[in-house]
Amino acid sequence: MTSPAAPSPSSSLPPAAAVEFRELTSVDEIRLVQAMERSVWGGEDIDISPILLMVALVKSGALLLGAFIDGTLRGFAFSVPGDRHGQRLHWSHMTGVDDGLRSAGLGTQLKFEQARRVAARGYSRIQWTYDPLQSLNAHLNLVKLGARADEYAEHVYGDSSSDLHRGAPTDRFIATWQIDANGTPIRSPLLARAALEDGVPAGTVTRREGWDVYHAAPSLPDTPVVRVPVPARFGAMLQHAPDLALDWRLQTRAQFEALFAAGYHAVDFRRADDRGDYILVRP
Ligand SMILES: CC(C)(COP(=O)(O)OP(=O)(O)OC[C@H]1O[C@@H](n2cnc3c(N)ncnc32)[C@H](O)[C@@H]1OP(=O)(O)O)[C@@H](O)C(=O)NCCC(=O)NCCS
């Protein structure tokens, strides 16, 4: 089992013009992506994308997009064309950024570049999975990118060997990104409603031994806007307080599934430092 590489010294992102985006197609370029997969996700070799499969996918229309700074690969986004519930889309399987460049905007730049190129290929929809309890991803996907979520999938990746996933079922939101012909995101019209109301919390959060603990309300609020909280440091909780992580996972699994079944969409995330609340709105 490999563990994630130690973060390289933190650096800030050079101006957007200094980032070179390139579509990666050769075996040597795919090997660079494999190395980055190892350092970003850790886990076992069996879970690294196989070269032959990547070649086949890239040849048949997948987009493997690399972000280079000073000639070095520092991030990538990988998506494959698909057809889900009768709609053509790109399914974005992985997006990763070098540890040393996190929270400097490269992930956002990569996703917007992915959207432009996917739109140029004639698609208006990109979907991907993400762990709803990772506050960084919630903020990135719903706030910075303008995606929404109205689908919940249980234990999607099974018992993944990745260091980022271990400790609780690999439940995921399926994020939907609607884009126009230029690749500009089209945000949910329900955001207007979310802006007008604080929403009613679906439970309360207390603290125990330095960790957030979730107590779901016995029944969900029957209001147009509902808030569901995300803990601080869920990644660390998975490793060091797995019982609390599992408890949060299972309580919110039941709540998100019930809310989505009732027609709510998660359209916003109100961040408070390293935690926050989803804002779910009923049309
Ligand atoms: C997800 C990932 C690609 C994002 O890349 P990035 O370059 O760090 O993203 P950005 O800098 O564009 O945006 C991150 C945002 O989250 C914010 N953020 C950082 N820590 C946060 C936290 N604990 N809670 C909420 N938001 C947080 C950052 O401040 C930034 O927002 P801001 O620009 O409004 O300040 C990167 O973190 C990564 O590689 N993660 C590991 C792999 C992964 O989880 N991939 C996604 C699923 S495939």
The ligand as an ORCA input file, in Angstrom:
! r2SCAN-3c Opt
* xyz 0 1
  C     -10.303     18.800     -5.474
  C      -9.029     19.479     -6.003
  C      -8.772     19.015     -7.434
  C      -9.262     20.993     -5.986
  O      -8.119     21.651     -6.506
  P      -7.620     23.067     -5.915
  O      -6.627     23.601     -6.855
  O      -7.225     22.897     -4.491
  O      -8.998     23.896     -5.997
  P      -9.220     25.478     -5.969
  O      -8.051     26.139     -5.320
  O      -9.584     25.933     -7.329
  O     -10.518     25.598     -5.059
  C     -10.516     25.104     -3.751
  C     -11.436     25.970     -2.898
  O     -11.742     25.282     -1.683
  C     -11.457     26.139     -0.595
  N     -11.148     25.324      0.579
  C      -9.935     24.910      1.015
  N     -10.115     24.164      2.132
  C     -11.451     24.128      2.375
  C     -12.245     23.524      3.376
  N     -11.723     22.774      4.346
  N     -13.591     23.683      3.315
  C     -14.158     24.417      2.334
  N     -13.442     24.995      1.343
  C     -12.104     24.856      1.379
  C     -10.304     26.989     -1.074
  O     -10.162     28.136     -0.266
  C     -10.785     27.296     -2.497
  O     -11.848     28.220     -2.476
  P     -11.642     29.831     -2.670
  O     -10.882     30.013     -3.951
  O     -13.058     30.341     -2.730
  O     -10.874     30.306     -1.481
  C      -7.800     19.176     -5.098
  O      -8.101     19.587     -3.791
  C      -7.417     17.708     -5.071
  O      -6.627     17.266     -5.896
  N      -7.985     16.929     -4.112
  C      -7.701     15.509     -3.946
  C      -8.392     14.681     -5.017
  C      -9.889     14.917     -5.070
  O     -10.575     14.902     -4.049
  N     -10.412     15.158     -6.298
  C     -11.817     15.464     -6.511
  C     -12.657     14.263     -6.699
  S     -12.169     13.334     -8.145
*
